[in-house]
């Protein structure tokens, strides 16, 4: 494995972790699509910053892009507060407008400048190792590595310092406000960091992969745990796994690196959505099947309990009578009785069903609730 390959994967892993940290809060606050809006509208900030400095490498571009990201959030919030639009409609109004303004400015005033909208959207990690960070004539590695590492540390520091406040404002903003916290201020600081993260990754991986890394790993982690700290760690781990596996997928098929990483993030999410222990589709299906049989067994115990010590008990407790009284077909009835016998809820002798002590308790508990 060459040095360039190692550097590309390292940049991708750090970028994935940097995106996943604020992404967890966005997912929990049901604001995931704000990242998509910001990832597009920051292009306007880059264009404005370039018009001011006429230098694509100027640090002002990052700050102007981050400022437009915050402006995007402010405009969306402003439209929401009118109560005329919901969040999805407000996002759909704001980000296409700002993004289209950026495209028009680029095409009309910066046609001869290297502001390629296709590269910005898709990104190309393969070129990241060629942009070196040189200090006093010494090559310290890819510039993008240090940019994303700085953003990762900033996100990590913010979440560490304001962990309790973020947790409280995320799950109960009203309580946070009543306790003297400033949920609005915290919200805009978070959005500023999201904007900064998007801008930092813009030129390296492109906005499509940024959105995928902000939303998909946290969404997958949410299926695995309810603990915020573990969710943050799992998000970073899943993002890193998607980055590395996506790189080798691109290497295998000679495809887009960013596109392959986004695809692998989707594949990992799909697998977790299927096989997550509690919320996975397979687990949910198995739980529903188990609940169906448990409910049927409970219905059987209630039926037998209601007819205990009655003149019609011998008739009502016969296996053949279940189809008539409970409207079960013969095959289903046989399975319910067999499972009830195996669970020691019911005993079967000469075609007569009788409750065990456990079965009688199950019926009493069901009737009480």
N, C-alpha and C positions, 0 to 999 in steps of 0.2 A: 504494500500500500504506500503510495507516494505521499510526500509532505502536503501537496495541494489537496489530496483527498482527505487527509486528516484534518486540515484547516477548514475545509468545507463542512465536514460533519460537526466539527467543534462549534463553528459559527451557527449552524442549524440547531444544535442542541441548546446552546445558550439563548438563541432567539426564541425557541420553543418554550423554554422555562420563563423567559422574560414576558412572553405573551400570556402564558398560562396563569401567572400570579394574579394580575388584575382581572383576567377572564373569569376566574372563579366567582368573584364578587358580582361581575356583570350577569353571569348565568343565574346566580342566586337571586338577584334583584329583577330578573326577567327583562334585562336590558341588553341582551346579546347583540341584537341587530344595530345597536348604537355603534358597535365596533365597525360594522360594515359601512355605516354612514361616515364615520370619522375617517376610515381608511381611504375613502374617496375624496372627501372634502379637503383633507390636508393638502391635496395637490394645489388647491387655490392658494394656500399659505406659502407653498414652495415657489409658486409663480410670483406672488407679490414680493416675497423676499428676494428673488432673483432680480426683479425689476428695480429694487432699491439698491442692491449691492452689485449687480451684474457679475456675480461670482457664484458659481454652483457649489463651491466648497465652503462658502461662508457659513459660520455658525448661526447667523441670523435666520437662515432658511429654516432651521429646526424650530427656533422660537416662534417665527411667524406661522409655521405650519401648525404647531401646537396651539397657538392662539386661535387659529381658524377652527381647530378641533373643538375647543371650548366654546367658540361662537356657535358652532353647529349644535352642541348640546343646549346652549342657551336658547337658541331659536326654536328648537324642538320643544323645550320646556315651556316657552312662551306660548306656542300654539296649543299645547296641552292645557294650559291654565285658562284658555278661553272657553274650555268645555265644548268647543265645537268639533274638535278633532281628538281622536285617540292617538296613542303613541305611534302605532304602525302607520297611520295616515300622516302624522306630523313628520315622521322620518321620510316617508315617501315624497313629501312636499319639499323638504329642506335640502336633503343631500343631492338629488338630481339637479336642483337649481344651482347650488354652489359648484358642483362638479362640472356642470356644463359651462359655467362662466370660466372656469379654469381651462377647459378644453378650447374655448373660443379665444381666450387670451394667448394660449400657446400657439394655436394655429395662425393667429393674425399678427402677433407681435414677436413671437419667438420661434418662427419657422426654421431658422438656421441655427438654433441653439439645441444642444443635446438634452432636450426634455421629452423623451420618447414615452408617450402615454402607454403604449403596449408593454414596454419594458417595466414601467412603473406598476402596471396592473399584474403582470405575470411574474416579473422578477427573474433574475438569472444568477443563482448562487455560484455557478461555475466561474464567474468573473470576479467574485469576491476576493480570492487570494492574490489577484493582481494589483489591488489597491492597497499598497503597503503603508504602514505607520512607521515613519523613519524619524528618529530623534538623534541629533548630533552625528548624522551619518551612519547610525546603527539601525538596522532593520529589526523591528520588534514584532513583526507579524502583520496580519491583515488588519486594516483600519476598522473594518466592520466588526471584528472580534472584540475590539476594545469599546466600540460604541455600544454594542449590545450588552457587553459585560457591565458597563457603567449603568445602563438602563435596568438591567437585572438587579443590580445592587440597590438602585434607587427604589425599585418596586418592592424588593425584599425589606428594605429599611422602613418604608412606609407601612407595609402590612405588619411588621413586627412592632413598630411604635404605636400604631393605632388598631391593633388586633381587636381589643375589646370594643372599642368604639365602632369599628366596622361591623363587628358581629351584631352589636345592638342596633345600629341604624339600618342594617340589612334586614333583620327579622322583625324589628318593631321600631320604626322611625318615630312614631308618636310618643312612645315611652322615652326614647332617646331625647327628644325635644323637651319633654316634661322634666327630665333629670338634668337639664342644663347643657346637653351636648348641642353641637351645631351640625345637624345632618346635612343641611344644604351646603355648608362650607366644605364638609368632608366629601360630599358628592362631587363638587367641582374640582377639588384636589385630585380625587380619583380619576375624573374625566381628563384632567390635565396630564396625569401619568399615562392614561390610555393613549391620549394624543401623542405624547412623547414616544411611547413604545411603538406606535404605528409609524411615526415619522422615522424613527431610527431604523426600523426594519424595511421601510419603503423601498429604498434603493437596493437593498441586499436581497430580499426575498419576494417583494411585490405584495400588493394589497390582498390578492386572493389568498395567498398562504398565510398572511397575517390574520385574516378573518378566520381561516380554518384553525389556526393555532390558538386563537383567543377563545373560540367557542367550543370546538370539538373535544379537546382533552378535558376541560372542566365538566362538560356535559357527560362524558364517559365516566369521570371520577364521581359525579353525582349519583350515578347508578350503583356505585360500589360502597359508598359510605355516607353517613349523615354528619360526621364529625368534620368541622370546618378545617382544622389543622391538617388532618389526614387527607381531606379533599384537595387542599393546596399542594401537598406533597405528591399525591397521585397524579394530579393534573400535570405537574412538571415532568414526572416520570413518563406518563403516557405521551406527552408532547415530544420528549427526547426519543422515545421508542419510535414514534411516527417519523421523526426526522432521520434517524439512522436507517430504518428499514426503507423509507422513501428514497433515500440517496442510492441504496444498492439496487432498488427496483429500477430507478432511472438509469443506473450504470448497466444493468442487465439488458434493458430494452432500448437503450440509447434514446431516452425520452427526457422531457423537461424535469429538472430536479424539483422545482417548486411544485409543479403539478403532481409529481409522484408522491411527494411528502403529504400534500393535501389529500391525495387518494388513500394513502396508507392511514392517515388520521381517520378517514371515513371508514376504512376497513376495520380498524381497531375498535372504533365506536360501535360498529355493527356487531362485532363478535361479543363485545361486552354487553350490548343491549340484548343479545341472545342468552348469554350464559352467566350474567351477574347473579350472585347467590340469592339476593332478595328481590331485586327489581327486574331481572332478566326475563325475557319473554318465555323461555323454557321453564324457569322457576315459577313464574306466574301461572303458566298453563298447568304445571304439575300441582301447584297449590289449589287451583280451582277444581281440578279432578279430585284431589284428596278431600276438599271441602264438600264436593258433591256426594261422595261416598259417606262421609261422616254425617252429613245432613240426612241422607237416606237411612243410615243406621239409627240415628236419633229418632226419625219418624217411626221406624219399626218399634223401637223401645216404647215410645209414647203410645202407639197403637196397642201394644200388649199390656202396658201399664193401665190404660183406661178400661180395659176389659177384664182385668184381674178380679177374681172373686165375684164375677157376674154369671148369670145363667148361660149366657151365650159364649162363655170363654172358650169352650172346646171348639166351637165353630170358628170364632174369630182368630184363634191362635193357630189354625191350620195353615200350612204353607200355600195350599191351593186357593185359600180365601184372600190372599194378599192382592191378587190381580183385581178382584172385585172391589175390595175396600179401598186400597191405596192406588188403584189404577196403574199398577206396574205390570209390564209384560213378564212372561215366565222367565226369560233369560236374565233380565235385570233383577227380578225377585230372587232368583237363585244366587246371584252374585252378592246381593245385599245380605242375605241370610248367611252365606258362607263367610263373608267378611265379619259379620256380627259374631258368629261362632268363634272365629279366629281371634277376635278382640275380646272374647269372654264376656260379651254383653248378653248373649242369648244361648240357650241350650236347646238342642233339637232331639226329640225322642219320638219315634214312631209317627213322624209327620206333625207332631205337636211342638210348638215353640214356647218356651218359658224363659222368663227373665232371670238373669243372675243378679247378685247383689249389685255388681257394677252397672248392669243394665238398668236396674231400678233406680239407682242414683242418677244415672244419665237422664232418664225420663223426668225425674223430679226436678233436676236442675233446669232442664229445658222448659218445663211448664212454669217454673217460678219466674224465669227471665222473660 
